[in-house]
Amino acid sequence: MRAWYKVARADEALVIVGRKAKKGSTGPASALTVIRGGGAIVNPITQRAETLSLRARQIMVQPTAQSIQGVTVDVTGVALVKVGSETEAIARAAERFVSQDKAIEVFTTEQLEGALRGVVATLTVEQLMRDRQELSDQIAALIKSDLEEQGLVLDSFQIQGITDENGYIDALGAEEVSKVKRQAEIARIDANRQIKAREIATSEETLIEQTAYDKNQAAAASDVGEARAEAEQAEALARARAEQGVLMQQADNKQAQLDADVKRVADASAYEEQKKADARAYSAVKDAEAAADVQRREADISLYQQQQRADADAYSRIKAAEADAQKAEREAEAIRVQAQAEADAKRAQAQAEADAIRLAGEAKAIAIEAEAEALKKNQDAVLAQRSLDVLVPMMTEFAKGYSNVGNVTVLAGSGEGGATTHMAGEAAMGMRAMFDTVREATGIDLSAMLQGQAIGHGISQGQQAPAAQPAPQEAPRRRRREETPDESAE
């Protein structure tokens, strides 16, 4: 009894068949019992126990599908599928997969790939790349009912990747990358422009401050000189005249210094204007270069898109031509097969007709040979039989002469038979005359042959009476033996 007790593991269900279900099993009259988390006694004579795995199965799908735009993409996804936890779901799964566990993965893969192709056909490539979670949810909703009918549950489904061999997705990314690079370049140019403007502004401020400093220094120096001159004039008036020339020279020098300072201020203003002009020219050149670079990149993107469209059109034409060639090849193959079948049928019909003609000729030859052999062995009997075969039609024609006679009047004789006896006598006389004619023409005595044949026939029937019943069974055996050559000939 210990060997009869079966226990299912935590990730398995025990399915028992061959007895009426107990309480808690599926259906009131089901012969299938599902046990989870426990065990039961299984009688190996009247019952059979199987275990069904309830673990989750990871299934990878990699179908090739076409979007609503006609772009062929390869979609990679992964799903987790398991047998349902409910007793009814386990029973449905057991009826279909208990003896072929791998069929669960095959069935789920087919369902996922079919649903994936159907959903991809309703979306663009941009939508596929942007809304992967929505795509996964749609596929899970599509196959949920189909899996539940098989007793299966889809735990999760995720899209891992979307690729294409024609470079369509890379082209979308290249356009976005080019846009970001263009914006970064424009930002860099703006930053350089702001830096140069700041440098120019700083230079202008420095120059203005330096000019003001120089002016203040010159004014201070002038005030100092005038103060010194006045002090010297007040201190030594006499010496003023003597030093008048020196003072005049000093005054000239001061004037030259002032002129130099003014010139330096004018040069600073010119330098500032030159810097501003250079900055404007540099900014204009950089703006022109940025615009030219943007136009060049847009032209490259447009040329690339045109090339992609041309490649796609060429690919479509090539595929259409290949499809037409395959269709023509299939049609030619169908015509050839049909012609071969018709030729085989005609050949078989001709062979059958030839075999029928040959068998009929062989049968006729066998009959002629048998007749010749019989004629050789018993010439008199055969001739008598042939004469009797001819005699019946002759007597029939002889009797037709009386059918044309309306009434017969018998004038002589009034025996007991009357007209009937007379007519029988006439017929007998006619037959004797016919027998005499045959005997004189062929030498065959039909009267004697008839008597001998009747006696021999009676003796033969008397001897063969006990063996009369098995005779009908011999005919089928002869028929089968006669049919055997035909079957071998076929």
C-alpha positions in Angstrom: 0.0 0.0 0.0 2.9 2.4 0.6 4.0 2.0 -3.0 0.5 2.9 -4.1 0.5 6.2 -2.3 1.4 9.1 -4.6 2.3 12.6 -3.4 2.7 15.7 -5.7 5.4 18.2 -5.1 4.7 21.9 -4.3 5.0 22.9 -8.0 3.1 19.9 -9.3 -0.5 18.7 -9.5 -1.4 15.0 -9.2 -3.9 13.9 -11.8 -5.6 10.5 -11.3 -7.8 8.8 -13.9 -9.7 5.6 -13.9 -12.2 6.0 -11.1 -15.2 8.2 -10.2 -14.1 11.6 -8.9 -14.4 12.3 -5.1 -15.7 15.4 -3.6 -13.8 18.4 -4.8 -13.0 17.0 -8.2 -14.1 18.5 -11.6 -17.6 17.5 -12.6 -20.1 15.2 -11.0 -19.4 12.2 -13.2 -15.8 12.8 -14.1 -13.2 10.0 -14.0 -10.4 12.5 -13.4 -9.3 13.7 -10.0 -6.9 16.7 -9.4 -4.9 16.8 -6.1 -2.7 19.8 -5.1 -0.6 19.9 -2.0 -1.4 16.4 -0.9 -1.5 12.7 -1.9 -3.8 9.8 -2.6 -3.7 6.0 -2.9 -3.5 5.0 -6.6 -4.5 1.4 -7.5 -2.2 0.5 -10.4 -4.7 -2.0 -11.7 -7.7 0.3 -12.1 -6.2 3.7 -12.0 -3.4 5.8 -13.5 -1.6 8.7 -11.9 0.3 11.5 -13.8 2.0 14.7 -12.5 1.5 18.0 -14.2 4.1 20.7 -13.6 2.7 24.1 -12.4 6.0 26.0 -12.7 6.3 29.1 -14.8 7.8 28.6 -18.3 9.9 31.4 -19.9 9.1 31.5 -23.6 11.1 33.6 -26.1 9.5 34.7 -29.3 11.2 36.4 -32.3 8.7 36.8 -35.1 9.1 38.9 -38.2 6.1 41.3 -38.9 5.1 44.2 -41.0 3.9 47.6 -39.6 1.0 49.5 -41.1 3.6 51.4 -43.2 4.8 48.2 -44.8 8.1 48.2 -43.0 9.4 44.8 -42.0 10.6 44.6 -38.4 11.9 41.9 -36.1 10.3 41.9 -32.7 11.8 40.1 -29.7 9.7 39.4 -26.7 9.7 37.2 -23.6 6.7 35.7 -21.8 6.0 33.8 -18.6 3.3 31.1 -18.9 2.1 28.5 -16.5 -0.8 26.2 -15.8 -3.6 27.8 -13.9 -3.9 27.3 -10.1 -7.7 26.5 -10.2 -8.8 22.9 -10.3 -10.8 23.4 -13.4 -7.8 25.0 -15.2 -5.5 22.1 -14.1 -8.1 19.6 -15.4 -8.3 21.4 -18.8 -4.5 21.5 -19.1 -4.2 17.8 -18.1 -6.5 16.7 -20.8 -4.2 18.4 -23.4 -0.7 18.5 -22.1 -0.2 15.9 -19.3 1.7 13.5 -21.6 3.4 16.1 -23.7 4.8 18.9 -21.5 6.7 20.6 -24.4 3.4 21.2 -26.3 2.6 24.0 -23.8 5.6 26.0 -25.0 4.8 25.2 -28.7 1.2 26.3 -28.4 2.0 29.5 -26.4 4.7 30.4 -28.9 2.3 30.1 -31.9 -0.4 32.1 -30.1 2.1 34.9 -29.1 3.6 35.2 -32.5 0.2 35.3 -34.2 -1.1 38.0 -31.8 2.2 40.0 -32.2 2.0 40.0 -36.0 -1.7 41.1 -35.8 -1.0 44.0 -33.4 2.2 45.2 -35.2 0.2 45.4 -38.5 -2.1 48.1 -37.0 0.7 50.4 -35.7 3.5 52.5 -37.2 7.2 51.9 -36.4 7.2 55.2 -34.4 4.3 53.9 -32.3 6.1 50.6 -31.7 9.2 52.3 -30.5 7.3 54.8 -28.3 4.5 52.6 -26.8 6.1 49.2 -26.0 4.1 48.7 -22.9 0.8 49.4 -24.7 1.9 46.8 -27.3 2.6 44.2 -24.6 -0.8 44.9 -23.0 -2.7 44.5 -26.3 -1.0 41.2 -27.0 -1.7 39.8 -23.5 -5.3 40.8 -23.8 -5.6 39.1 -27.3 -4.4 35.7 -26.2 -5.8 35.6 -22.7 -9.0 33.8 -23.6 -7.2 31.3 -25.9 -4.8 30.4 -23.1 -7.6 30.1 -20.5 -9.4 27.6 -22.7 -6.3 25.4 -22.6 -5.9 25.9 -18.8 -2.9 28.2 -19.1 -2.3 31.7 -17.6 0.0 34.4 -19.0 1.9 35.9 -16.0 3.7 38.6 -18.0 4.8 39.6 -21.5 7.5 42.2 -22.3 8.9 43.5 -25.6 12.7 43.3 -25.4 13.7 44.8 -28.7 12.5 46.0 -32.2 15.0 46.0 -35.1 14.9 46.1 -38.9 17.3 45.1 -41.6 16.5 48.1 -43.9 17.8 50.8 -41.5 14.5 52.5 -41.0 14.8 52.7 -37.2 18.5 53.9 -37.5 17.3 56.7 -39.9 14.8 57.8 -37.3 17.6 58.0 -34.7 20.0 59.7 -37.0 17.4 62.5 -37.6 17.0 63.0 -33.9 20.8 62.9 -33.3 21.4 65.4 -36.0 18.8 67.7 -34.5 20.4 67.6 -31.1 23.9 68.1 -32.5 22.6 71.1 -34.5 21.1 72.6 -31.3 24.3 72.0 -29.4 26.4 73.7 -32.1 24.0 76.7 -32.1 24.3 76.9 -28.3 28.1 76.8 -28.6 28.2 79.6 -31.2 25.9 81.7 -29.0 28.2 81.0 -26.0 31.3 82.1 -27.9 29.4 85.2 -29.2 28.5 86.1 -25.6 32.1 85.5 -24.5 33.5 87.8 -27.2 30.9 90.4 -26.5 31.8 90.3 -22.8 35.5 90.6 -23.7 34.8 93.6 -25.9 32.6 95.2 -23.2 35.4 94.6 -20.6 38.0 96.1 -23.0 35.7 99.2 -23.5 35.3 99.7 -19.7 39.1 99.3 -19.1 39.8 101.8 -21.9 37.4 104.3 -20.5 38.8 103.9 -17.0 42.4 104.3 -18.3 41.4 107.4 -20.2 39.8 109.0 -17.2 42.9 108.1 -15.1 45.1 109.7 -17.7 42.9 112.8 -17.7 42.9 113.1 -14.0 46.7 112.6 -13.8 47.2 115.3 -16.5 44.9 117.7 -14.6 46.7 117.0 -11.3 50.0 117.6 -13.0 48.8 120.9 -14.5 47.5 122.1 -11.1 50.8 121.2 -9.5 52.7 123.0 -12.1 50.6 126.1 -11.8 50.9 126.1 -8.0 54.7 125.8 -8.2 54.9 128.6 -10.8 52.8 130.9 -8.6 54.9 130.1 -5.6 58.1 130.7 -7.4 56.8 134.0 -8.8 55.7 135.1 -5.4 59.0 134.0 -3.8 61.3 135.3 -6.4 59.8 137.8 -8.8 63.1 138.8 -10.0 64.0 135.3 -10.8 60.8 134.9 -12.8 61.8 136.9 -15.6 65.2 135.2 -15.7 63.5 131.9 -15.7 60.7 133.0 -18.0 62.3 131.2 -20.9 62.5 128.1 -18.8 58.9 128.4 -17.8 57.8 129.0 -21.4 59.7 125.9 -22.3 58.0 124.0 -19.5 54.7 125.3 -20.7 55.4 124.1 -24.2 56.2 120.7 -22.8 53.0 120.6 -20.8 51.1 121.5 -23.9 52.8 118.7 -25.8 51.9 116.4 -23.0 48.3 117.5 -23.1 48.2 117.0 -26.9 49.6 113.5 -26.5 47.0 112.7 -23.9 44.2 113.9 -26.2 45.6 111.9 -29.0 45.8 108.8 -26.8 42.1 109.3 -25.9 41.2 109.6 -29.6 43.2 106.5 -30.5 41.4 104.6 -27.7 38.0 105.6 -29.2 39.1 104.4 -32.7 40.3 101.2 -31.2 37.0 100.7 -29.5 35.1 101.2 -32.8 37.5 98.8 -34.5 36.9 96.2 -31.9 33.1 96.6 -32.2 33.3 96.3 -36.0 35.5 93.1 -35.7 33.0 91.6 -33.3 30.1 92.3 -35.7 32.0 90.8 -38.6 33.0 87.7 -36.6 29.4 87.2 -35.5 28.1 87.6 -39.0 30.7 85.0 -40.3 29.8 82.5 -37.5 26.0 83.0 -38.2 26.6 82.3 -41.9 28.7 79.3 -41.1 26.0 77.9 -38.7 23.3 78.5 -41.3 25.4 76.8 -44.0 26.1 73.9 -41.7 22.3 73.5 -40.9 21.4 73.6 -44.6 24.1 71.1 -45.4 22.9 68.7 -42.7 19.3 69.1 -43.8 20.4 68.4 -47.4 22.3 65.2 -46.2 19.2 64.1 -44.3 16.9 64.7 -47.3 19.4 62.8 -49.6 19.5 59.9 -47.1 15.7 59.7 -47.0 15.5 59.8 -50.8 18.1 57.0 -50.9 16.1 54.9 -48.4 12.9 55.4 -50.3 14.7 54.4 -53.5 16.1 51.3 -51.8 12.7 50.4 -50.5 11.1 50.8 -53.9 13.8 48.7 -55.5 13.4 46.0 -52.8 9.6 46.0 -53.4 10.1 45.6 -57.1 12.6 42.8 -56.6 10.2 40.9 -54.2 7.3 41.4 -56.7 9.4 40.0 -59.5 10.5 37.0 -57.4 6.8 36.4 -56.4 5.8 36.5 -60.1 8.6 34.1 -61.0 7.6 31.7 -58.2 3.9 31.9 -59.3 4.8 31.2 -62.9 7.0 28.3 -61.7 4.1 26.9 -59.6 1.7 27.2 -62.5 4.1 25.4 -64.9 4.6 22.7 -62.3 0.8 22.3 -61.9 0.4 22.1 -65.7 3.2 19.5 -65.9 1.7 17.4 -63.1 -1.8 17.6 -64.7 -0.4 16.6 -68.1 1.6 13.7 -66.4 -1.6 12.6 -64.6 -3.6 12.7 -67.8 -0.9 10.7 -69.7 -0.8 8.2 -66.9 -4.6 7.8 -66.9 -4.7 7.4 -70.7 -1.8 4.9 -70.5 -3.6 2.9 -67.8 -6.9 2.9 -69.8 -5.1 1.8 -72.9 -3.3 -1.0 -70.9 -6.6 -2.1 -69.4 -8.3 -2.2 -72.9 -5.3 -4.1 -74.3 -5.5 -6.6 -71.4 -9.2 -7.0 -71.9 -8.8 -7.7 -75.6 -5.9 -10.1 -74.9 -7.9 -12.0 -72.2 -11.0 -12.2 -74.5 -8.7 -13.6 -77.3 -7.1 -16.1 -74.9 -10.6 -17.2 -73.6 -11.8 -17.7 -77.2 -8.7 -19.6 -78.2 -9.1 -21.8 -75.1 -12.8 -22.5 -76.1 -11.9 -23.3 -79.7 -9.0 -25.5 -78.5 -11.4 -27.3 -76.1 -14.0 -27.8 -78.8 -11.4 -29.1 -81.2 -10.1 -31.6 -78.5 -13.7 -32.7 -77.8 -14.4 -33.2 -81.5 -11.2 -35.2 -81.8 -12.0 -37.5 -78.9 -15.7 -38.1 -79.5 -16.5 -37.0 -83.0 -19.9 -38.7 -83.2 -21.2 -37.2 -79.9 -20.1 -33.7 -80.9 -21.7 -34.0 -84.3 -24.8 -35.3 -82.7 -24.9 -32.4 -80.3 -24.4 -29.9 -83.1 -27.1 -31.6 -85.1 -29.5 -31.4 -82.2 -28.6 -27.7 -81.8 -29.5 -27.1 -85.4 -32.6 -29.4 -85.1 -34.5 -27.2 -82.7 -34.4 -24.1 -84.9 -35.4 -26.3 -87.9 -38.4 -27.7 -86.1 -39.4 -24.2 -85.0 -39.4 -23.1 -88.6 -41.3 -26.2 -89.6 -44.0 -25.5 -87.0 -44.3 -21.9 -88.2 -45.9 -23.3 -91.4 -48.9 -24.5 -89.3 -49.3 -21.1 -87.7 -50.3 -19.7 -91.1 -53.1 -22.3 -91.4 -56.5 -21.0 -90.1 -58.7 -24.1 -89.9 -57.8 -27.8 -90.6 -60.5 -30.2 -91.7 -59.6 -33.9 -91.3 -61.6 -35.9 -93.9 -60.2 -39.4 -93.3 -60.1 -41.5 -90.2 -62.0 -40.9 -87.0 -59.9 -42.6 -84.4 -59.9 -41.8 -80.8 -57.4 -39.0 -81.2 -59.2 -37.3 -84.0 -57.5 -34.2 -85.4 -54.8 -34.1 -82.7 -53.7 -37.6 -83.5 -53.6 -36.7 -87.1 -51.5 -33.6 -86.6 -49.1 -35.5 -84.4 -48.7 -38.1 -87.0 -48.0 -35.5 -89.6 -45.3 -34.0 -87.4 -43.8 -37.4 -86.8 -43.7 -38.1 -90.5 -42.0 -34.7 -91.0 -39.3 -35.4 -88.4 -38.7 -38.9 -89.9 -38.3 -37.3 -93.3 -35.8 -34.8 -91.9 -33.9 -37.5 -90.0 -33.7 -39.6 -93.3 -32.5 -36.5 -95.2 -29.7 -35.9 -92.6 -28.7 -39.6 -92.6 -28.5 -39.6 -96.4 -26.5 -36.3 -96.5 -24.1 -36.8 -93.6 -24.3 -40.5 -92.7 -25.5 -39.5 -89.1 -28.4 -41.4 -87.7 -30.1 -38.8 -85.4 -32.7 -41.2 -84.2 -30.1 -43.6 -82.9 -28.1 -40.8 -81.3 -31.2 -39.4 -79.5 -32.0 -42.8 -78.1 -28.3 -43.4 -77.0 -28.0 -39.9 -75.5 -31.3 -40.3 -73.5 -30.1 -43.6 -72.1 -26.6 -42.4 -71.2 -28.0 -39.2 -69.6 -30.3 -41.3 -67.4 -27.5 -43.6 -66.3 -25.2 -40.6 -65.6 -27.8 -38.9 -63.4 -28.4 -42.1 -61.4 -24.6 -42.4 -60.7 -24.0 -38.8 -59.9 -27.0 -38.2 -57.6 -25.1 -38.5 -54.3 -22.5 -35.9 -55.4 -25.1 -33.4 -56.7 -24.8 -30.9 -53.8 -21.0 -30.1 -53.7 -21.2 -29.3 -57.4 -22.4 -25.7 -57.0 -19.4 -25.0 -54.8 -17.0 -26.1 -57.5 -18.1 -23.4 -59.8 -16.9 -20.5 -57.6 -13.5 -22.3 -57.2 -13.3 -22.6 -61.0 -14.3 -19.0 -61.3 -11.7 -17.9 -58.8 -9.1 -19.9 -60.7 -10.2 -18.3 -63.9 -10.0 -14.9 -62.4 -6.6 -15.4 -60.9 -4.7 -14.9 -64.3 -6.6 -11.7 -64.9 -5.5 -10.3 -61.5 -1.9 -11.3 -62.1 -2.1 -9.7 -65.6 -3.3 -6.5 -64.1 
